[in-house]
Amino acid sequence: MAKEQPRSYQAENIQVLEGLEAVRRRPGMYVGGTDIKALHHLVNEVVDNSIDEALAGACDRIEITIHKDSSVSVQDNGRGIPVDEHPGAKKSALEVVMTMLHAGGKFDGGSYKVSGGLHGVGVSAVNALSEWCEVEVSREGQVYGQRYKRGVPSGPVKVLRKMVKGQSTGTRTTFKYDKEIFKEDIDYRFETLAQRFRELAFVTRKVTIQLVDERDQREITFYFEGGISSFVRYLNRNRQALHPIFHREGEMDNIVVDVAVQFTDAYSESVLAFANTINTLDGGTHLTGLRSALTRTINDYARKASLLKDSDPNFTGDDTREGLTAIVSVKVPDPQFESQTKVKLMNPEVQTHVQQVVNEHFAIFLEENPAAGRAIVAKCLTSARARDAARKARDLVIRKSALESLTLPGKLADCSDRDASRSELYIVEGDSAGGSAKQGRDRHFQAILPLRGKILNTERARLDKILSNNEVKALISALGTGIGDNFDISGLRYKHIIIMTDADVDGSHIRTLLLTFFFRYMPELIEGGFLYIAQPPLYSVTKGKTVEWAYSDAERDQVVKRMGKSDKLNIQRYKGLGEMNPDQLWETTMDPERRVLLQVNIEDAAEADRTFDMLMGDSVPPRRKFIQTHAKEVQNLDV
Ligand code: 0RA
């Protein structure tokens, strides 16, 4: 190896320096930003290189260590990055890998790079974004090494020492992320990294991935003999399985397809799709292939085994989803993703391959395990019947509501003006607020419809059930449009429909429910700009006979300042609309001269619709996420 050279070592590497500078100038382009996500990305990028080595069959152990100073080492027992002179670059291949952008892949020509690398930029980008970095490669009896500062080599690749007896070959990369680049006050999160490594170990079977955190002496090791069938068992650990796991791996035209399936007695569905070890959250062709092949195979089996009668319709895709747990993991030489974020796989040929594997082998599985076949078909039948019953019930309710809408509900306090363009309907939460609103309103043009209690029962109310709810029926008839096939906008009795709920959690639930209802059943009202949300104040500030209203904490502070801090100042927090007397409600929330209304647009309503599914659905994790991510926004609400 070359002797250490003076500081001019990189003088001729103008191109390299320019490359590194580009990464440092625009980290967003290379690692997606400068936040904690990007920081974890650095680790994943380095680990992915070792995973590639494992996928090439040359490595079965990867150790990741977070050191006390937040530098990170990734060590594998692969063949070691080659250190001999790279033909084109006239320097060590190791140096090329570490310093040249997009040179991270294999250049022995035999294999392809399949693992993640979310942005696929290779370890050189990590190097560029590190205050310092060092690599040690053990191969051919020697340990070679090179150090870098902000991506620039401090010297050439050198032999550091001889390998000791029994030492395995491999690569060890240690890097300390650059605090000049990344946001302040961020650091690695053990849980986040562990989560990704668990997934990686599942989809890269028989590889041991160990994560050690020296900051607080934690460690965790993942090794899954069964690969994705271990993954399915893990996902179903708290569910009752209906049959043994189906697991099949196949390869065709260099595309590896790995599929595992197990139905349980659950109602929800857990299906995950991976492409080159990346969890493709939006699915794509591998997922479509899996779904269509499963549905088709189950239908074929059910017909053959006479579990579906000739007069029965085929199961739909939805019928075969309930209780399904499945993983599909593909390795594709040339993955096409929909976008940089790599959440959806687009390669059309992958769909065909997945379908072939599942069509053929899942059919054989069902033939050979008739008990499994019967249990799966029974589950699909139950699911199909339940959904059919729900649809019929909903249709019936819609028809009935349309009929009932001909008579106005008793609880509606209607306005006297019959001109819809001047009329307003306040949908008010609760009878007590309804009472205040009835007294406080201008009865010429303002109508009040109180919705009693919780129309939304927190027990996962289905929208079809909600439609049969008396309060909602009253709403439909008050509006005068009918619903479903009979919807007719010309019947609309009010061109201002105003949702007025309390500023608490129940209030926001009811608002979400109403928005969802309008979004799904009467989107025309939203598109026409007829739907609004009232903004009641959060505080009153009283001094003697003057009262001022504040609609936020900040505004309250301003009002207090303006009125002058004194003992006589009385600040009252309104929890519910019912706490205001009729005059106050008029003055603050209903008087067209003074009130503030938020007009609902279709995006707001679509958002509510998604929130609704999340709040009401079976799936717990999204709900928890919703509560966490909105925790800041709900600080004005009483929980
Ligand atoms: C290129 C060629 C070979 C191995 C590697 C790269 C390699 C890269 C990384 C990155 C992290 N760990 C790694 N391990 C191996 C094959 C070399 C040979 O045939 O000996």
Boltz pocket constraint, residues with backbone or C-beta under 6 A from the ligand:
constraints:
  - pocket:
      binder: B
      contacts: [[A, 46], [A, 49], [A, 50], [A, 53], [A, 76], [A, 78], [A, 79], [A, 80], [A, 81], [A, 82], [A, 104], [A, 105], [A, 106], [A, 107], [A, 108], [A, 170], [A, 171]]
      max_distance: 6.0
